[in-house]
């Protein structure tokens, strides 16, 4: 006598066996997950071993960044990005160069600085000439005062542009370096300690 349950079981498993044998081609261009060298260096590896679980604690929650220890990074000048020095997940130290930008605004600041240096040099020479002419009674005291005023204006402009260089940490040329505001891991456009 044929067992109906066995026959039904065989017919029910037949499509599953044939579908399991169906082979899908593997994409040879597919890239597996990869870590950067910095992230790989900070990983710790342990050998797997059988251990008895002593306690089981289940915790539920949402992990978020502490906004007090997070810093967004935006360039203060516009331009073309020449180089990016860090990748997502890399650890950086405060002051490290994150990216390099070539900026027309920085080039304009350089032009202003050179003009201010030239104006100071010309104003100093004009003041000296005015003093010499006044000593020879070929010039008035008013002309000497005007030359002093022009020198003070030139020095004030040089001081202003020097402060701009200091605030933006500018160097000579049209290159602007974006620096890490604090030490931490790069997570998009902000850093976490």
TALINLIN-V384471 format. One record per pair of residues at least 12 apart in sequence whose C-alpha atoms are under 10 Angstrom apart, sorted by the first residue. I is the first residue (numbers start at 0). J is the second residue. D is the distance in Angstrom with one decimal. If there is no record, write none. Layout:
# TALINLIN-V384471
i=I j=J d=D
i=I j=J d=D
This chain:
# TALINLIN-V384471
i=34 j=87 d=9.8
i=34 j=88 d=8.8
i=34 j=89 d=9.8
i=35 j=85 d=9.9
i=35 j=86 d=7.7
i=35 j=87 d=8.5
i=35 j=88 d=7.8
i=35 j=89 d=7.4
i=36 j=89 d=8.4
i=37 j=85 d=9.7
i=37 j=86 d=9.3
i=37 j=88 d=8.1
i=37 j=89 d=5.7
i=37 j=90 d=6.9
i=37 j=91 d=9.6
i=38 j=86 d=10.0
i=38 j=87 d=9.5
i=38 j=88 d=6.7
i=38 j=89 d=6.2
i=38 j=90 d=7.7
i=38 j=184 d=9.5
i=39 j=89 d=9.8
i=41 j=89 d=9.8
i=41 j=90 d=9.3
i=64 j=190 d=9.8
i=64 j=191 d=7.4
i=64 j=192 d=9.7
i=65 j=191 d=8.2
i=65 j=192 d=9.5
i=66 j=191 d=9.0
i=67 j=191 d=9.8
i=68 j=181 d=8.9
i=68 j=182 d=9.9
i=68 j=183 d=9.3
i=68 j=190 d=8.3
i=68 j=191 d=6.4
i=68 j=192 d=6.5
i=69 j=180 d=9.7
i=69 j=181 d=8.6
i=69 j=182 d=10.0
i=69 j=183 d=8.8
i=69 j=184 d=9.9
i=69 j=186 d=9.8
i=69 j=189 d=6.6
i=69 j=190 d=5.6
i=69 j=191 d=5.1
i=69 j=192 d=7.2
i=70 j=179 d=9.0
i=70 j=180 d=7.1
i=70 j=181 d=7.5
i=70 j=182 d=9.8
i=70 j=183 d=9.5
i=70 j=185 d=10.0
i=70 j=188 d=8.5
i=70 j=189 d=5.3
i=70 j=190 d=5.5
i=70 j=191 d=7.3
i=70 j=192 d=9.4
i=71 j=179 d=9.6
i=71 j=180 d=8.6
i=71 j=186 d=9.7
i=71 j=187 d=9.0
i=71 j=188 d=5.8
i=71 j=189 d=4.2
i=71 j=190 d=6.8
i=71 j=191 d=9.6
i=72 j=97 d=9.5
i=72 j=177 d=8.2
i=72 j=178 d=8.5
i=72 j=179 d=7.6
i=72 j=180 d=7.6
i=72 j=187 d=9.4
i=72 j=188 d=5.7
i=72 j=189 d=5.7
i=72 j=190 d=8.0
i=73 j=177 d=8.1
i=73 j=178 d=9.9
i=73 j=188 d=7.6
i=73 j=189 d=9.0
i=74 j=98 d=9.4
i=74 j=99 d=9.9
i=74 j=100 d=8.7
i=74 j=167 d=9.7
i=74 j=175 d=8.8
i=74 j=176 d=8.7
i=74 j=177 d=6.4
i=74 j=178 d=9.2
i=75 j=104 d=9.8
i=75 j=167 d=7.7
i=75 j=175 d=9.3
i=75 j=177 d=8.8
i=76 j=100 d=8.6
i=76 j=101 d=9.4
i=76 j=102 d=6.8
i=76 j=103 d=8.6
i=76 j=104 d=6.5
i=76 j=105 d=7.4
i=76 j=167 d=9.1
i=76 j=175 d=8.0
i=76 j=177 d=9.8
i=77 j=100 d=8.0
i=77 j=101 d=8.3
i=77 j=102 d=5.9
i=77 j=103 d=7.6
i=77 j=104 d=7.1
i=77 j=105 d=8.9
i=77 j=175 d=9.5
i=78 j=99 d=9.7
i=78 j=100 d=6.0
i=78 j=101 d=5.4
i=78 j=102 d=4.2
i=78 j=103 d=6.5
i=78 j=104 d=7.9
i=78 j=105 d=9.0
i=78 j=173 d=9.4
i=78 j=174 d=9.2
i=78 j=175 d=8.9
i=79 j=99 d=8.6
i=79 j=100 d=5.4
i=79 j=101 d=5.3
i=79 j=102 d=6.5
i=79 j=103 d=9.1
i=79 j=174 d=9.7
i=79 j=175 d=10.0
i=80 j=98 d=7.2
i=80 j=99 d=6.0
i=80 j=100 d=4.4
i=80 j=101 d=6.5
i=80 j=102 d=8.8
i=80 j=174 d=9.8
i=80 j=175 d=9.5
i=80 j=176 d=9.9
i=81 j=98 d=7.6
i=81 j=99 d=5.5
i=81 j=100 d=5.5
i=81 j=101 d=6.6
i=81 j=174 d=9.1
i=81 j=175 d=9.9
i=82 j=96 d=9.9
i=82 j=97 d=8.5
i=82 j=98 d=5.5
i=82 j=99 d=5.1
i=82 j=100 d=7.2
i=82 j=101 d=9.6
i=82 j=176 d=9.6
i=83 j=96 d=8.6
i=83 j=97 d=6.1
i=83 j=98 d=4.3
i=83 j=99 d=6.6
i=83 j=100 d=9.1
i=83 j=177 d=9.5
i=84 j=96 d=6.9
i=84 j=97 d=5.2
i=84 j=98 d=5.6
i=84 j=99 d=8.2
i=85 j=97 d=5.9
i=85 j=98 d=7.8
i=85 j=184 d=9.8
i=85 j=185 d=7.7
i=86 j=184 d=9.5
i=86 j=185 d=7.1
i=86 j=186 d=8.9
i=86 j=187 d=8.9
i=87 j=184 d=7.9
i=87 j=185 d=5.3
i=87 j=186 d=5.7
i=87 j=187 d=6.4
i=87 j=188 d=9.2
i=87 j=190 d=9.9
i=88 j=183 d=9.2
i=88 j=184 d=5.5
i=88 j=185 d=5.0
i=88 j=186 d=6.0
i=88 j=187 d=8.5
i=88 j=190 d=9.3
i=88 j=191 d=9.7
i=89 j=183 d=8.2
i=89 j=184 d=5.4
i=89 j=185 d=5.6
i=89 j=186 d=8.4
i=89 j=190 d=9.7
i=90 j=182 d=7.4
i=90 j=183 d=5.4
i=90 j=184 d=4.3
i=90 j=185 d=6.4
i=90 j=186 d=9.7
i=90 j=190 d=8.8
i=90 j=191 d=9.1
i=90 j=192 d=8.7
i=91 j=178 d=9.9
i=91 j=179 d=7.2
i=91 j=180 d=9.7
i=91 j=181 d=8.0
i=91 j=182 d=5.5
i=91 j=183 d=5.5
i=91 j=184 d=6.3
i=91 j=185 d=7.4
i=91 j=190 d=8.7
i=91 j=191 d=9.9
i=91 j=192 d=9.3
i=92 j=178 d=9.5
i=92 j=179 d=6.9
i=92 j=180 d=8.6
i=92 j=181 d=6.5
i=92 j=182 d=4.1
i=92 j=183 d=6.6
i=92 j=184 d=9.0
i=92 j=192 d=9.6
i=93 j=178 d=7.5
i=93 j=179 d=5.1
i=93 j=180 d=5.5
i=93 j=181 d=4.2
i=93 j=182 d=4.5
i=93 j=183 d=8.0
i=94 j=177 d=8.9
i=94 j=178 d=5.1
i=94 j=179 d=5.0
i=94 j=180 d=6.3
i=94 j=181 d=7.2
i=94 j=182 d=8.1
i=95 j=176 d=9.3
i=95 j=177 d=8.4
i=95 j=178 d=5.5
i=95 j=179 d=5.4
i=95 j=180 d=8.5
i=95 j=181 d=9.0
i=95 j=182 d=8.7
i=96 j=175 d=9.9
i=96 j=176 d=6.1
i=96 j=177 d=5.8
i=96 j=178 d=4.6
i=96 j=179 d=6.4
i=96 j=180 d=9.9
i=97 j=176 d=7.4
i=97 j=177 d=5.5
i=97 j=178 d=5.5
i=97 j=179 d=6.2
i=97 j=180 d=9.9
i=97 j=185 d=9.7
i=98 j=175 d=8.5
i=98 j=176 d=6.0
i=98 j=177 d=5.3
i=98 j=178 d=7.4
i=98 j=179 d=9.3
i=99 j=174 d=6.8
i=99 j=175 d=5.9
i=99 j=176 d=4.7
i=99 j=177 d=6.3
i=99 j=178 d=9.1
i=100 j=173 d=8.3
i=100 j=174 d=5.7
i=100 j=175 d=5.1
i=100 j=176 d=6.3
i=100 j=177 d=7.7
i=101 j=172 d=8.8
i=101 j=173 d=5.5
i=101 j=174 d=4.6
i=101 j=175 d=6.2
i=101 j=176 d=8.8
i=102 j=172 d=9.2
i=102 j=173 d=5.4
i=102 j=174 d=6.2
i=102 j=175 d=6.8
i=103 j=172 d=9.8
i=103 j=173 d=6.4
i=103 j=174 d=8.9
i=103 j=175 d=10.0
i=104 j=173 d=7.7
i=104 j=174 d=9.8
i=104 j=175 d=9.6
i=105 j=164 d=9.1
i=105 j=167 d=9.4
i=105 j=169 d=7.6
i=105 j=170 d=8.9
i=105 j=171 d=8.8
i=105 j=172 d=7.4
i=105 j=173 d=5.1
i=105 j=174 d=6.9
i=105 j=175 d=7.0
i=106 j=171 d=8.4
i=106 j=172 d=6.1
i=106 j=173 d=4.4
i=106 j=174 d=7.9
i=106 j=175 d=9.6
i=107 j=172 d=9.5
i=107 j=173 d=8.2
i=108 j=160 d=7.2
i=108 j=161 d=9.5
i=108 j=163 d=8.1
i=108 j=164 d=7.9
i=108 j=169 d=9.0
i=108 j=171 d=9.5
i=108 j=172 d=9.3
i=108 j=173 d=8.7
i=109 j=160 d=8.7
i=109 j=161 d=9.9
i=109 j=164 d=8.8
i=109 j=169 d=9.0
i=109 j=170 d=8.7
i=109 j=171 d=6.8
i=109 j=172 d=6.7
i=109 j=173 d=7.6
i=110 j=172 d=9.4
i=110 j=173 d=10.0
i=111 j=156 d=8.9
i=111 j=157 d=8.5
i=111 j=160 d=7.1
i=111 j=161 d=9.9
i=112 j=156 d=8.5
i=112 j=157 d=6.5
i=112 j=158 d=9.3
i=112 j=159 d=9.1
i=112 j=160 d=5.9
i=112 j=161 d=7.3
i=112 j=163 d=9.6
i=112 j=164 d=8.9
i=112 j=171 d=9.9
i=113 j=157 d=8.9
i=113 j=160 d=9.6
i=114 j=153 d=9.5
i=114 j=156 d=9.4
i=114 j=157 d=8.6
i=115 j=152 d=9.7
i=115 j=153 d=6.3
i=115 j=154 d=7.6
i=115 j=155 d=9.0
i=115 j=156 d=6.2
i=115 j=157 d=5.0
i=115 j=158 d=8.8
i=115 j=159 d=9.4
i=115 j=160 d=7.9
i=115 j=161 d=9.6
i=116 j=153 d=8.1
i=116 j=154 d=8.3
i=116 j=156 d=9.0
i=116 j=157 d=6.5
i=116 j=158 d=9.9
i=116 j=160 d=9.9
i=117 j=153 d=8.9
i=117 j=157 d=9.5
i=118 j=149 d=9.0
i=118 j=150 d=8.0
i=118 j=152 d=9.2
i=118 j=153 d=5.7
i=118 j=154 d=8.3
i=118 j=156 d=9.1
i=118 j=157 d=8.6
i=119 j=149 d=8.6
i=119 j=150 d=6.1
i=119 j=151 d=8.4
i=119 j=152 d=8.5
i=119 j=153 d=5.1
i=119 j=154 d=6.0
i=119 j=155 d=9.3
i=119 j=156 d=8.9
i=119 j=157 d=7.7
i=120 j=150 d=8.6
i=120 j=153 d=8.8
i=120 j=154 d=9.5
i=121 j=149 d=9.6
i=121 j=150 d=8.4
i=121 j=153 d=9.1
i=122 j=146 d=6.8
i=122 j=147 d=7.9
i=122 j=148 d=9.1
i=122 j=149 d=6.2
i=122 j=150 d=4.8
i=122 j=151 d=8.6
i=122 j=152 d=9.1
i=122 j=153 d=7.2
i=122 j=154 d=9.1
i=123 j=146 d=8.1
i=123 j=147 d=8.2
i=123 j=149 d=8.9
i=123 j=150 d=6.2
i=123 j=151 d=9.5
i=123 j=153 d=9.3
i=123 j=154 d=9.9
i=124 j=146 d=9.2
i=124 j=150 d=9.3
i=125 j=142 d=9.9
i=125 j=143 d=8.9
i=125 j=145 d=9.8
i=125 j=146 d=6.3
i=125 j=147 d=8.8
i=125 j=149 d=9.0
i=125 j=150 d=8.5
i=126 j=142 d=8.8
i=126 j=143 d=6.4
i=126 j=144 d=8.6
i=126 j=145 d=8.5
i=126 j=146 d=4.9
i=126 j=147 d=6.1
i=126 j=148 d=9.3
i=126 j=149 d=8.5
i=126 j=150 d=7.5
i=127 j=143 d=8.7
i=127 j=146 d=8.6
i=127 j=147 d=9.5
i=128 j=143 d=8.8
i=128 j=146 d=9.1
i=129 j=141 d=9.6
i=129 j=142 d=6.5
i=129 j=143 d=5.2
i=129 j=144 d=8.9
i=129 j=145 d=9.1
i=129 j=146 d=6.9
i=129 j=147 d=9.2
i=130 j=142 d=8.7
i=130 j=143 d=6.1
i=130 j=144 d=9.5
i=130 j=146 d=9.0
i=130 j=147 d=9.8
i=131 j=143 d=9.4
